[in-house]
């Protein structure tokens, strides 16, 4: 695998809030940004930045439903969560 791509993936989840968001999306798929912000108790702008980074690294995907943007884990995101649990 390309080492620059690996670096981008690792940077994508190298924050406790981002891991928390990924775990949240595993439990509750298809959440809006406001749902993510309220369930993680962070402000909307912060949640937006975290989801932007997760999306850019391929760990979550955004789907548009009318005015809402729905977030869900990708296969890569699920695999990363499995990997992280093995490190515990």
N, C-alpha and C positions, 0 to 999 in steps of 0.2 A: 504494500500500500504506500502511496505517496506520503512522505513525512510532513509536508506542508499541510496536507489535508488532515492528517492525524492531529497536528498542532491546532488546527482550527476547531476540530471536534472537541479536543481536551479543553481548550479555552472556552468553548461553548458551555460546558457544564462545570467549570471550575469556580463555582460560587454556591454557597449554601442555599441561597434563595432560588437559584435556577434548579438545583437538585430538588428542592421542595416543590417547585412548580411542576417538574417532571413527575414526581410522585403523585401530586394532586391530579394531574392529567391521566395518570395510569388508573387511579381510582374513579375519577369522574371525567370520562372523555367528553370532548366537545363543550368546553367552557369558553365563555366570552372573557374579554379582558377585565371587565368589571367584576365578574365572578371570581377570576383568579386573584385580583387585588383584594377583594373582600375576604376571601377564604384564607389568604396568606397574611392578611392584615398589613398590607403595604399600600402606598398610594398608587393611583392609576398611572402616573408618569413612570414611576419606578417599575411597575409591572410591565408596562409597554416596552421599556428598555430591555428588561430581562427576556421577554418573549421575542423581541427582535433578534437578540443574540442567539437564542436557542433556535430560532427559525433559520438564521444565517448559517449556523453550523449543521443544519439538517436533522436536529433532534426533535423538533416539533414542526408541524405544518399549520398554516393558517388557511381557512376556507371562509369565503364570504357568503353570508346568508342575509340577503337584504342589507340592512344597515349594520348588522352585527358581523364581527369577525370571530369565528369559532376556532379554537386551538385544540389540537390533538397531537398525541405522540406519534412519531414515525417508528418504523421497525428498528432503525438505528437507535432511537431514543429508548425503546424498550430493552434493546441489547445492552445499552450503557447502564441502565438501572440494574440489570442482572449482574453486570460486571462490578458495579459499585457495591452491591450487596455481598459479593464474594470477598471484598476487601474488609468488610466489617469483622 
